[in-house]
Amino acid sequence: MNEDNGKNHRYFGTYFDRDGVLRLSRWAEGIGWVVLTIYLLSWLFSIILFISQLADGLFFDKGMTFTGMFSLFKPYLLEPMPGVFYFFGLQAVSKTLLILLDMEDNSRRAARK
């Protein structure tokens, strides 16, 4: 990550493994994308199924108003929200780990000077 002219300086006063933190950050980022993809695909299939059933007249009710139709469609609007929150949460964890690792590295570099 940084160049030290071929020397591997490892400070043993830390409580964490630098490579482990980087690996955890990358895993959190990747899992966030996987979770978002799964939730969005599930939502897309649900929307397609709902529209096909609506077109076939399955949800038709005599005297149905706009609010009645919206109450049928509202759960489909809220279905991908947990996936979006998981995605942003895992991305925040990933970026926070990288920022904390940079802060630790910069403070060690400043202490050496």
LUMKE-539638 format. One record per residue: residue number from 0; residue in one letter; x, y, z of N, C-alpha, C, O, CB in turn. Coordinates in steps of 0.1 Angstrom, whole numbers, always signed. Atoms other than C-alpha are relative to their C-alpha. Glycine has a CB too. Example, Ala and Ser with C-alpha at 12.3 -4.5 7.8 and 13.67 -1.06 7.14 Angstrom:
+-----+------+-------+-------+-------+-------+-------+-------+-------+-------+-------+-------+-------+-------+-------+-------+-------+
!  nr ! rest !   nc1 !   nc2 !   nc3 !  cac1 !  cac2 !  cac3 !   cc1 !   cc2 !   cc3 !   oc1 !   oc2 !   oc3 !  cbc1 !  cbc2 !  cbc3 !
+-----+------+-------+-------+-------+-------+-------+-------+-------+-------+-------+-------+-------+-------+-------+-------+-------+
!   0 !    A !    +9 !   -12 !    +0 !  +123 !   -45 !   +78 !    +9 !   +12 !    +0 !   +19 !   +12 !    +7 !   -10 !    +0 !   +12 !
!   1 !    S !    -9 !   -11 !    +0 !  +137 !   -11 !   +71 !    -8 !   +11 !    +8 !    -3 !   +22 !    +9 !    +4 !    +5 !   -14 !
+-----+------+-------+-------+-------+-------+-------+-------+-------+-------+-------+-------+-------+-------+-------+-------+-------+
END
This chain:
+-----+------+-------+-------+-------+-------+-------+-------+-------+-------+-------+-------+-------+-------+-------+-------+-------+
!  nr ! rest !   nc1 !   nc2 !   nc3 !  cac1 !  cac2 !  cac3 !   cc1 !   cc2 !   cc3 !   oc1 !   oc2 !   oc3 !  cbc1 !  cbc2 !  cbc3 !
+-----+------+-------+-------+-------+-------+-------+-------+-------+-------+-------+-------+-------+-------+-------+-------+-------+
!   0 !    M !    +8 !   -12 !    +0 !    +0 !    +0 !    +0 !    +9 !   +13 !    +0 !    +6 !   +22 !    -8 !    -9 !    +0 !   +12 !
!   1 !    N !    -9 !   -11 !    +0 !   +28 !   +24 !    +8 !   +14 !    -6 !    -3 !   +17 !   -17 !    +0 !    +0 !    +9 !   +13 !
!   2 !    E !   -13 !    +5 !    +3 !   +64 !   +21 !    -4 !   +10 !    +4 !   +10 !   +11 !   +16 !   +14 !    +4 !    +6 !   -14 !
!   3 !    D !   -10 !    -2 !   -10 !   +91 !   +17 !   +21 !   +14 !    -5 !    -5 !   +21 !   -11 !    +3 !    -4 !    -7 !   +14 !
!   4 !    N !   -13 !    +5 !    +7 !  +120 !    +8 !    -3 !    +2 !   -14 !    +3 !   +14 !   -18 !    +6 !   +11 !    +9 !    +6 !
!   5 !    G !    -2 !   +15 !    -1 !  +114 !   -29 !    +0 !    +0 !    -5 !   +15 !    +0 !   -17 !   +17 !   +12 !    -4 !    -6 !
!   6 !    K !    +0 !    +5 !   -14 !  +114 !   -30 !   +38 !   -14 !    -1 !    +5 !   -23 !    +7 !    +2 !    +8 !   +10 !    +9 !
!   7 !    N !   +14 !    +2 !    -5 !   +84 !   -44 !   +56 !    +1 !    +4 !   +15 !    +5 !    -4 !   +23 !    -4 !   -15 !    -1 !
!   8 !    H !    +1 !    -5 !   -14 !   +79 !   -23 !   +88 !   -14 !    -4 !    +5 !   -24 !    +0 !    +0 !    +2 !   +15 !    +0 !
!   9 !    R !   +12 !    +4 !    -7 !   +54 !   -39 !  +111 !    +1 !    +5 !   +14 !   +10 !    +1 !   +21 !    -3 !   -15 !    -1 !
!  10 !    Y !    +0 !    -5 !   -14 !   +45 !   -21 !  +143 !    -9 !   -10 !    +8 !   -20 !   -12 !    +5 !    -5 !   +14 !    +1 !
!  11 !    F !    +7 !   +11 !    -8 !   +35 !   -47 !  +169 !    -9 !    +6 !   +11 !   -14 !    -1 !   +19 !    +9 !   -10 !    +5 !
!  12 !    G !    +8 !    -7 !   -10 !   +17 !   -21 !  +191 !   -14 !    +1 !    -3 !   -22 !    +7 !    +4 !    +6 !   +13 !    +4 !
!  13 !    T !   +15 !    -1 !    +4 !   -16 !   -24 !  +172 !    -7 !   -12 !    +5 !    -2 !   -23 !    +7 !    -1 !    +2 !   -15 !
!  14 !    Y !    +9 !   +11 !    -4 !   -45 !   -45 !  +182 !    -7 !    -7 !   -12 !   -16 !   -15 !    -9 !   -10 !    +5 !   +10 !
!  15 !    F !    +7 !    +5 !   +12 !   -56 !   -53 !  +147 !   +10 !    -4 !   -11 !   +22 !    +0 !   -11 !   -10 !   +10 !    -5 !
!  16 !    D !    -7 !    +4 !   +12 !   -43 !   -69 !  +115 !    -4 !    +9 !   -12 !   -16 !    +9 !   -15 !    -1 !   -15 !    -3 !
!  17 !    R !    +3 !   -10 !   +11 !   -41 !   -43 !   +87 !    -6 !    -7 !   -12 !   -16 !    -3 !   -18 !   +13 !    +7 !    -5 !
!  18 !    D !    +6 !    +7 !   +11 !   -47 !   -69 !   +60 !   -14 !    -6 !    +3 !   -23 !    -6 !    -6 !    +9 !   -12 !    -4 !
!  19 !    G !   +13 !    +5 !    -4 !   -76 !   -83 !   +80 !   -11 !   +11 !    -1 !   -22 !    +9 !    -5 !    +0 !    -5 !   +14 !
!  20 !    V !    +9 !   -12 !    +1 !   -92 !   -48 !   +82 !    -3 !    +3 !   -15 !   -15 !    +5 !   -18 !    +6 !   +12 !    +7 !
!  21 !    L !    +3 !    -3 !   +14 !   -88 !   -43 !   +44 !    -9 !   -11 !    -6 !   -18 !    -8 !   -14 !   +14 !    +1 !    -7 !
!  22 !    R !    +8 !   +11 !    +5 !  -102 !   -78 !   +37 !   -15 !    +2 !    +5 !   -24 !    -1 !    -3 !    +6 !   -13 !    +5 !
!  23 !    L !   +13 !    -2 !    -5 !  -132 !   -71 !   +60 !    -7 !   +12 !    -7 !   -19 !   +11 !   -10 !    +0 !    +3 !   +15 !
!  24 !    S !    +6 !   -12 !    +7 !  -138 !   -37 !   +43 !    -4 !    -5 !   -14 !   -15 !    -1 !   -19 !   +10 !   +11 !    -1 !
!  25 !    R !    +4 !    +5 !   +14 !  -138 !   -54 !    +8 !   -12 !    -9 !    +1 !   -21 !    -9 !    -8 !   +12 !    -6 !    -7 !
!  26 !    W !   +11 !   +10 !    -1 !  -161 !   -82 !   +20 !   -13 !    +8 !    +3 !   -24 !    +5 !    -3 !    +3 !   -10 !   +11 !
!  27 !    A !   +12 !    -8 !    -3 !  -186 !   -56 !   +35 !    -5 !    +7 !   -13 !   -17 !    +7 !   -15 !    +3 !   +10 !   +11 !
!  28 !    E !    +4 !    -7 !   +12 !  -186 !   -37 !    +2 !    -6 !   -10 !   -10 !   -16 !    -7 !   -16 !   +12 !    +7 !    -6 !
!  29 !    G !    +5 !   +10 !   +10 !  -191 !   -68 !   -19 !   -13 !    -6 !    +5 !   -23 !    -8 !    -4 !   +10 !   -12 !    -1 !
!  30 !    I !   +12 !    +5 !    -5 !  -218 !   -82 !    +4 !   -11 !   +10 !    -2 !   -23 !    +6 !    -4 !    +1 !    -5 !   +14 !
!  31 !    G !   +10 !   -10 !    +2 !  -236 !   -49 !    +2 !    -6 !    +0 !   -14 !   -18 !    +1 !   -16 !    +6 !   +14 !    +3 !
!  32 !    W !    +5 !    +1 !   +14 !  -238 !   -51 !   -36 !    -8 !   -12 !    -2 !   -18 !   -12 !    -9 !   +12 !    +0 !   -10 !
!  33 !    V !    +8 !   +12 !    +1 !  -250 !   -87 !   -34 !   -14 !    +1 !    +6 !   -24 !    -3 !    +0 !    +8 !   -12 !    +6 !
!  34 !    V !   +13 !    -1 !    -7 !  -277 !   -79 !    -9 !    -9 !   +10 !    -8 !   -21 !    +7 !   -10 !    +2 !    +6 !   +14 !
!  35 !    L !    +8 !    -9 !    +8 !  -289 !   -49 !   -30 !    -5 !    -7 !   -13 !   -16 !    -5 !   -17 !    +8 !   +12 !    -4 !
!  36 !    T !    +4 !    +7 !   +12 !  -290 !   -70 !   -62 !   -11 !   -10 !    +3 !   -21 !   -11 !    -5 !   +12 !    -7 !    -6 !
!  37 !    I !   +10 !   +10 !    -3 !  -310 !   -98 !   -45 !   -13 !    +7 !    +3 !   -24 !    +3 !    -2 !    +4 !    -8 !   +12 !
!  38 !    Y !   +12 !    -7 !    -3 !  -335 !   -73 !   -31 !    -7 !    +6 !   -12 !   -19 !    +6 !   -14 !    +2 !   +10 !   +11 !
!  39 !    L !    +6 !    -7 !   +12 !  -339 !   -54 !   -64 !    -6 !   -11 !   -10 !   -16 !    -8 !   -16 !   +11 !    +8 !    -7 !
!  40 !    L !    +6 !   +10 !    +9 !  -344 !   -86 !   -84 !   -13 !    -6 !    +5 !   -22 !    -8 !    -2 !   +11 !   -12 !    -2 !
!  41 !    S !   +13 !    +5 !    -7 !  -370 !   -99 !   -59 !   -11 !   +10 !    -2 !   -22 !    +7 !    -5 !    +3 !    -3 !   +15 !
!  42 !    W !   +10 !   -11 !    +1 !  -387 !   -65 !   -61 !    -5 !    +0 !   -15 !   -17 !    +2 !   -18 !    +6 !   +13 !    +4 !
!  43 !    L !    +3 !    -1 !   +14 !  -386 !   -65 !   -99 !   -10 !   -12 !    -4 !   -20 !   -10 !   -11 !   +12 !    -1 !    -9 !
!  44 !    F !    +9 !   +11 !    +3 !  -402 !  -100 !  -101 !   -13 !    +2 !    +6 !   -24 !    -2 !    +0 !    +7 !   -13 !    +5 !
!  45 !    S !   +13 !    -3 !    -7 !  -429 !   -90 !   -76 !    -8 !   +10 !    -8 !   -20 !    +9 !    -9 !    +3 !    +5 !   +14 !
!  46 !    I !    +7 !   -10 !    +7 !  -437 !   -59 !   -96 !    -6 !    -6 !   -13 !   -17 !    -3 !   -17 !    +9 !   +12 !    -3 !
!  47 !    I !    +4 !    +6 !   +13 !  -439 !   -79 !  -129 !   -12 !    -9 !    +3 !   -22 !    -9 !    -5 !   +11 !    -8 !    -6 !
!  48 !    L !   +11 !    +9 !    -4 !  -462 !  -105 !  -112 !   -12 !    +8 !    +3 !   -23 !    +5 !    -1 !    +4 !    -9 !   +12 !
!  49 !    F !   +11 !    -9 !    -4 !  -484 !   -77 !   -97 !    -6 !    +6 !   -13 !   -19 !    +6 !   -14 !    +4 !   +10 !   +10 !
!  50 !    I !    +6 !    -7 !   +12 !  -488 !   -59 !  -131 !    -7 !   -10 !    -9 !   -17 !    -7 !   -14 !   +12 !    +7 !    -8 !
!  51 !    S !    +7 !   +10 !    +8 !  -496 !   -92 !  -149 !   -13 !    -4 !    +6 !   -23 !    -6 !    -1 !    +9 !   -12 !    -2 !
!  52 !    Q !   +12 !    +4 !    -6 !  -522 !  -101 !  -123 !   -10 !   +12 !    +0 !   -22 !   +10 !    -2 !    +2 !    -3 !   +15 !
!  53 !    L !    +9 !   -12 !    +1 !  -536 !   -65 !  -124 !    -6 !    +1 !   -14 !   -18 !    +4 !   -16 !    +7 !   +13 !    +3 !
!  54 !    A !    +5 !    +0 !   +14 !  -539 !   -67 !  -162 !   -10 !   -11 !    -3 !   -19 !    -9 !   -11 !   +12 !    -1 !   -10 !
!  55 !    D !    +9 !   +11 !    +1 !  -557 !  -100 !  -159 !   -13 !    +2 !    +7 !   -23 !    -5 !    +5 !    +6 !   -13 !    +4 !
!  56 !    G !   +12 !    -3 !    -8 !  -583 !   -84 !  -136 !    -1 !    -7 !   +13 !   -12 !    -8 !   +19 !   -12 !    -3 !    -9 !
!  57 !    L !    +1 !    +8 !   -13 !  -574 !  -104 !  -105 !    -3 !    +9 !   +11 !   -10 !    +5 !   +21 !   +13 !    -7 !    +2 !
!  58 !    F !    +2 !    -9 !   -11 !  -574 !   -73 !   -83 !   -12 !   +10 !    -2 !   -14 !   +19 !    +5 !   +12 !    +8 !    +2 !
!  59 !    F !   +11 !    -9 !    +3 !  -605 !   -57 !   -99 !   -11 !    -2 !   +10 !   -15 !   -13 !   +13 !    -5 !    -3 !   -15 !
!  60 !    D !   +11 !    +0 !    -9 !  -632 !   -48 !   -75 !   -10 !   +11 !    -4 !    -6 !   +22 !    -7 !    +5 !    +2 !   +15 !
!  61 !    K !   +10 !   -10 !    +5 !  -664 !   -30 !   -83 !    +0 !   +12 !   +10 !    -1 !   +10 !   +22 !   -14 !    -6 !    +0 !
!  62 !    G !    -1 !   -13 !    -8 !  -662 !    +6 !   -71 !   +13 !    +2 !    +7 !   +14 !   +10 !   +16 !   -10 !    -1 !   +11 !
!  63 !    M !   -13 !    -2 !    -5 !  -625 !    +4 !   -64 !    +5 !   +14 !    -3 !    +4 !   +19 !   -14 !   +11 !   -10 !    -5 !
!  64 !    T !    -4 !   -14 !    +2 !  -611 !   +39 !   -58 !   +16 !    +0 !    -1 !   +22 !   -10 !    -1 !    -4 !    +9 !   +12 !
!  65 !    F !   -14 !    -1 !    +1 !  -576 !   +52 !   -62 !    +7 !    -4 !   +13 !   +18 !   -10 !   +12 !    +4 !   +15 !    -4 !
!  66 !    T !    -6 !    +4 !   -13 !  -568 !   +48 !   -25 !    -1 !   -15 !    +2 !    +9 !   -21 !    +8 !    -7 !    +7 !   +11 !
!  67 !    G !    +1 !   +14 !    -1 !  -580 !   +12 !   -27 !   +11 !    -7 !    -9 !   +17 !   -16 !    -5 !   -13 !    -5 !    -4 !
!  68 !    M !   -11 !    +5 !    +9 !  -556 !    +6 !   -56 !   +13 !    +3 !    +5 !   +22 !    -6 !    +4 !    -2 !    +6 !   -14 !
!  69 !    F !   -13 !    -4 !    -6 !  -528 !   +24 !   -39 !    +3 !    -9 !   +12 !   +15 !   -13 !   +14 !    +0 !   +14 !    +5 !
!  70 !    S !    -2 !    +9 !   -11 !  -533 !    +2 !    -8 !    +5 !   -14 !    -5 !   +12 !   -21 !    +3 !   -12 !    -1 !    +9 !
!  71 !    L !    -5 !   +12 !    +5 !  -527 !   -28 !   -30 !   +14 !    +1 !    -5 !   +22 !    -9 !    -4 !    -9 !    -5 !   -12 !
!  72 !    F !   -13 !    -1 !    +6 !  -496 !   -14 !   -46 !   +10 !    +5 !    +9 !   +22 !    +3 !    +7 !    -1 !   +11 !   -12 !
!  73 !    K !   -10 !    -5 !    -9 !  -480 !    +2 !   -16 !   +10 !   -10 !    +6 !   +22 !    -6 !    +7 !    -8 !    +6 !   +12 !
!  74 !    P !   -10 !    +9 !    -5 !  -463 !   -29 !    -2 !   +11 !    -3 !   -11 !   +23 !    -6 !    -7 !    -6 !   -14 !    +4 !
!  75 !    Y !   -10 !    +2 !   +11 !  -445 !   -33 !   -36 !    +9 !   +12 !    -1 !   +21 !   +10 !    -5 !    -7 !    -2 !   -13 !
!  76 !    L !    -9 !   -12 !    +0 !  -431 !    +2 !   -32 !   +10 !    -1 !   +12 !   +21 !    +4 !   +11 !    -8 !   +13 !    +1 !
!  77 !    L !    -9 !    +1 !   -12 !  -417 !    -6 !    +2 !    +9 !   -12 !    +1 !   +17 !   -13 !    +9 !    -9 !    +0 !   +13 !
!  78 !    E !    -8 !   +13 !    +0 !  -403 !   -41 !    -6 !   +15 !    +2 !    -1 !   +22 !    -5 !    +6 !    -5 !    -8 !   -11 !
!  79 !    P !   -15 !    +0 !    +1 !  -368 !   -30 !   -17 !    +7 !    +9 !   +11 !   +19 !    +9 !   +11 !    +4 !    +6 !   -13 !
!  80 !    M !    -6 !   -10 !   -10 !  -363 !    -5 !   +12 !   +10 !    -7 !   +10 !   +21 !    -2 !   +12 !   -11 !    +6 !    +8 !
!  81 !    P !   -10 !    +6 !    -9 !  -346 !   -30 !   +36 !   +14 !    -3 !    -7 !   +24 !    -1 !    -2 !    -5 !   -13 !    +6 !
!  82 !    G !   -12 !    +3 !    +7 !  -321 !   -40 !    +9 !    +8 !   +13 !    -3 !   +20 !   +13 !    -2 !    -4 !    -6 !   -14 !
!  83 !    V !    -7 !   -13 !    +2 !  -313 !    -3 !    +2 !    +7 !    +4 !   +13 !   +18 !    +9 !   +13 !   -10 !   +11 !    -5 !
!  84 !    F !    -6 !    -4 !   -13 !  -307 !    +3 !   +39 !   +12 !    -9 !    +4 !   +22 !    -4 !    +9 !   -11 !    -1 !   +11 !
!  85 !    Y !   -12 !    +9 !    -2 !  -285 !   -28 !   +42 !   +12 !    +4 !    -9 !   +23 !    +4 !    -4 !    -4 !   -15 !    -3 !
!  86 !    F !   -10 !    -4 !    +9 !  -266 !   -17 !   +12 !    +8 !   +13 !    +5 !   +20 !   +12 !    +6 !    -5 !    +3 !   -14 !
!  87 !    F !    -7 !   -12 !    -5 !  -259 !   +18 !   +25 !    +7 !    -2 !   +13 !   +17 !    +4 !   +16 !   -10 !   +12 !    +1 !
!  88 !    G !    -7 !    +3 !   -13 !  -251 !    +4 !   +60 !   +13 !    -7 !    -2 !   +23 !    -4 !    +4 !    -9 !    -8 !    +8 !
!  89 !    L !   -13 !    +7 !    +3 !  -225 !   -20 !   +46 !   +10 !    +8 !    -7 !   +22 !    +7 !    -5 !    -3 !   -13 !    -8 !
!  90 !    Q !   -10 !    -9 !    +7 !  -210 !    +6 !   +23 !    +6 !   +10 !   +11 !   +18 !   +13 !   +10 !    -7 !    +8 !   -11 !
!  91 !    A !    -5 !    -9 !   -10 !  -207 !   +29 !   +53 !   +10 !    -7 !    +9 !   +20 !    -1 !   +13 !   -12 !    +6 !    +9 !
!  92 !    V !   -10 !    +8 !    -8 !  -190 !    +2 !   +74 !   +13 !    -1 !    -8 !   +24 !    +1 !    -2 !    -6 !   -14 !    +3 !
!  93 !    S !   -12 !    +2 !    +8 !  -166 !    -4 !   +45 !    +8 !   +13 !    -1 !   +20 !   +13 !    +2 !    -4 !    -4 !   -14 !
!  94 !    K !    -7 !   -13 !    +2 !  -157 !   +33 !   +40 !    +5 !    +4 !   +14 !   +16 !   +10 !   +15 !    -9 !   +10 !    -6 !
!  95 !    T !    -4 !    -4 !   -13 !  -155 !   +39 !   +78 !   +13 !    -8 !    +4 !   +22 !    -2 !   +10 !   -11 !    -2 !   +10 !
!  96 !    L !   -12 !    +7 !    -3 !  -130 !   +11 !   +82 !   +12 !    +5 !    -8 !   +23 !    +6 !    -2 !    -2 !   -15 !    -4 !
!  97 !    L !   -11 !    -5 !    +8 !  -109 !   +25 !   +54 !    +5 !   +14 !    +6 !   +17 !   +16 !    +6 !    -3 !    +1 !   -15 !
!  98 !    I !    -4 !   -13 !    -6 !  -110 !   +60 !   +69 !    +7 !    -1 !   +13 !   +17 !    +5 !   +15 !   -13 !    +9 !    +2 !
!  99 !    L !    -6 !    +3 !   -13 !  -101 !   +47 !  +104 !   +14 !    -5 !    -3 !   +24 !    -2 !    +5 !    -8 !    -9 !    +8 !
! 100 !    L !   -13 !    +5 !    +3 !   -72 !   +28 !   +89 !   +10 !   +10 !    -5 !   +21 !   +11 !    -2 !    -1 !   -12 !   -11 !
! 101 !    D !    -8 !   -12 !    +4 !   -59 !   +59 !   +71 !    +3 !    +9 !   +11 !   +15 !   +14 !   +12 !    -8 !    +7 !   -11 !
! 102 !    M !    -3 !    -8 !   -12 !   -62 !   +79 !  +103 !   +11 !    -6 !    +8 !   +20 !    +1 !   +13 !   -13 !    +2 !    +8 !
! 103 !    E !   -10 !    +7 !    -8 !   -42 !   +53 !  +121 !   +14 !    +1 !    -6 !   +24 !    +3 !    +0 !    -4 !   -14 !    +3 !
! 104 !    D !   -12 !    +0 !    +8 !   -16 !   +52 !   +94 !    +6 !   +14 !    +0 !   +19 !   +16 !    +2 !    -2 !    -5 !   -14 !
! 105 !    N !    -5 !   -14 !    +0 !   -13 !   +90 !   +92 !    +5 !    +4 !   +14 !   +15 !   +11 !   +15 !   -11 !   +10 !    -4 !
! 106 !    S !    -4 !    -4 !   -14 !   -10 !   +94 !  +130 !   +14 !    -7 !    +3 !   +22 !    -2 !   +10 !   -10 !    -4 !   +11 !
! 107 !    R !   -12 !    +6 !    -2 !   +18 !   +68 !  +130 !   +11 !    +6 !    -8 !   +23 !    +8 !    -3 !    -1 !   -15 !    -4 !
! 108 !    R !   -10 !    -7 !    +8 !   +36 !   +85 !  +102 !    +4 !   +14 !    +6 !   +16 !   +17 !    +6 !    -6 !    +2 !   -15 !
! 109 !    A !    -3 !   -13 !    -7 !   +33 !  +119 !  +120 !    +8 !    -2 !   +13 !   +16 !    +6 !   +16 !   -13 !    +7 !    +3 !
! 110 !    A !    -7 !    +3 !   -12 !   +46 !  +103 !  +152 !   +15 !    -4 !    -3 !   +23 !    -1 !    +6 !    -6 !   -11 !    +8 !
! 111 !    R !   -13 !    +4 !    +4 !   +77 !   +90 !  +134 !    +9 !   +12 !    -3 !   +21 !   +12 !    -2 !    +0 !   -10 !   -12 !
! 112 !    K !    -7 !   -12 !    +4 !   +87 !  +125 !  +122 !    +5 !    +8 !   +11 !   +11 !   +18 !    +9 !    -7 !    +8 !   -10 !
+-----+------+-------+-------+-------+-------+-------+-------+-------+-------+-------+-------+-------+-------+-------+-------+-------+
END
